[in-house]
Amino acid sequence: MSFDIFLATDSWFSNPAIARGLWPAVLETIYMVGLSSLITVAIGIPIGLILSETRKGGLIAAPTTNKIVGALVNLGRAIPFIILAIIVLFFIRGIGLPFLKATGWLAFTIALAVSAIPYFARMVESNVLAVEPGKVEAAQMTGAPAVRIMWDVLVREALPSIINSVTILVITIVGYSAMAGAVGGGGLGALAINQGYQRYNFDVIVIVVVVILLMVQMIQWLGDMLSRMVDHR
């Protein structure tokens, strides 16, 4: 590899691919990561509670339901992201909604959420199971219904751990979103592949990696701060 790229006047931020494409790619990545993370958290927390509390000895013990939900979650975890993304894209193409195409950041937002929900649900399950049983028993003695105990006691007590899990989730989705660029997902991954790898613009790849690193560092810092704020132990 020639090192002239480090001295070229049309490289780095003077590169037209970076000047015109970096900010739109950053916005697409933020949209994908933000929306898919919200969907994953909104669906993953209830599924995690179901996994933890339908097992034997749980607040709403239902072993059959636990096995069915657990099998579906394990299936989702077993399928690699790229393959699952392709399945989701075929499904989107099959239903033929006029406002939803099988390419671009919106389609991959759905694919990212479908892929991430099983992993996050298992993390929530572990977070909830770590709550001290005595706190649940104290709530049961007051006559509180099971659903209220699940949200007001289990989720509240496990909130610092759940926030840490959300931090891990969002960082993982950032990585997945970069991989999505390989199959038409848009965002920083698409910029790195289309303008960097395929056109041999090493400077584009380096800049994209640095931007992703800064995003990850910011997410981790924010997650750690929120976790400390809600931790009253």
Salt bridges, closest charged atoms under 4 A:
GLU125 OE2 - ARG55 NH2 2.25
GLU125 OE1 - ARG122 NH1 2.81
ASP152 OD2 - ARG148 NE 3.17
GLU157 OE1 - LYS135 NZ 2.77
ASP231 OD1 - ARG233 NE 2.90
